[in-house]
Amino acid sequence: MSPSDKKYSQQFDELFREYFEPLLNYINVQLKNIEDSREIVQSTFLNIWNYRGKIDMDSPAWKVICI
């Protein structure tokens, strides 16, 4: 794993740990279906991971932009 991949992996892990539950709860309030809500949040994080090369991790707002 290259240093930039490792850095992104660590930042992604932080993002996931910080926002997965709050996003899941927020979406579940709207949908009232935990399975669908979990799928949406997982899909969101998968998209963030898939587009990691296009995200400027040095930007102070990168977490906000991703979510």
C-alpha positions in Angstrom: 0.0 0.0 0.0 1.5 3.4 -1.0 1.7 6.2 1.5 -1.1 8.1 -0.1 -3.3 4.9 -0.1 -2.5 4.4 3.6 -3.4 8.0 4.4 -6.7 7.8 2.5 -7.5 4.5 4.2 -7.0 6.1 7.6 -9.0 9.1 6.8 -11.8 7.0 5.3 -11.8 4.9 8.4 -12.2 8.0 10.5 -15.0 9.2 8.3 -16.8 5.9 8.5 -16.5 5.6 12.3 -17.7 9.2 12.8 -20.6 9.3 10.4 -21.9 5.8 9.7 -24.3 5.6 12.7 -25.5 9.3 12.6 -26.2 8.9 8.8 -27.9 5.6 9.4 -30.1 7.0 12.1 -31.0 10.1 10.1 -31.9 8.1 7.0 -33.9 5.6 9.0 -36.0 8.4 10.6 -36.9 9.4 7.0 -37.4 5.9 5.6 -38.5 4.0 8.7 -36.8 0.9 7.3 -33.5 -0.1 8.8 -32.4 -2.4 6.0 -33.0 0.2 3.2 -31.3 2.8 5.4 -28.3 0.6 5.9 -28.0 -0.1 2.2 -28.1 3.6 1.3 -25.4 4.5 3.9 -23.2 1.6 2.8 -23.7 2.6 -0.9 -22.7 6.1 0.1 -19.5 5.0 1.7 -18.7 2.6 -1.1 -19.0 5.5 -3.6 -16.7 7.6 -1.4 -14.2 4.8 -1.5 -14.5 4.2 -5.2 -13.9 7.9 -5.9 -11.1 8.3 -3.4 -8.6 9.3 -6.2 -10.8 12.3 -7.0 -11.2 13.6 -3.5 -8.8 16.2 -2.2 -8.1 14.8 1.3 -6.0 17.9 2.1 -9.1 20.1 1.9 -10.4 21.0 5.3 -13.9 20.4 4.0 -13.4 16.9 2.4 -15.6 15.1 5.0 -18.5 17.5 4.4 -18.1 17.2 0.6 -18.2 13.4 0.8 -21.3 13.3 2.9 
